[in-house]
């Protein structure tokens, strides 16, 4: 979801040490290091702190799917966090495992259309808004209808 490499690149371009960015963002050095290394996925609140410290928009730190828009998994993760739902809470409401939802959010799997519809309904958004986040859905629709 967050572009970990971009955080490090922006920090270095601004001639900031890990310690300086951590201080400005109000985070521990070790936690920020884990974020930069991709070992931790920060909450929206933490993304906001980092983006303010780097003087960039929150959206500027979020990974895109190559077309300049947030990918399906990233969009689901953002919506989930905006609704203050944990992975476990959303997965339970949708009827899937938390590990499967984690794989969806990390872009490792493409869920069935029925699962996408359930996720959208649970997050109180139109399914089309999630499906518009990826071009792979068109392939999935064709494949499912064969």
Secondary structure, DSSP 8 states (H G I E B T S, - for coil): -B-HHHHHHHHHHTT--HHHHHHHHT--HHHHHHHHTTS----HHHHHHHHHHHT--HHHHB-B-SSSSB-HHHHHHHHHHHTT--HHHHHHHHTS-HHHHHHHHTTS----HHHHHHHHHHTTS-HHHHHTT-SHHHHHHHHHH-
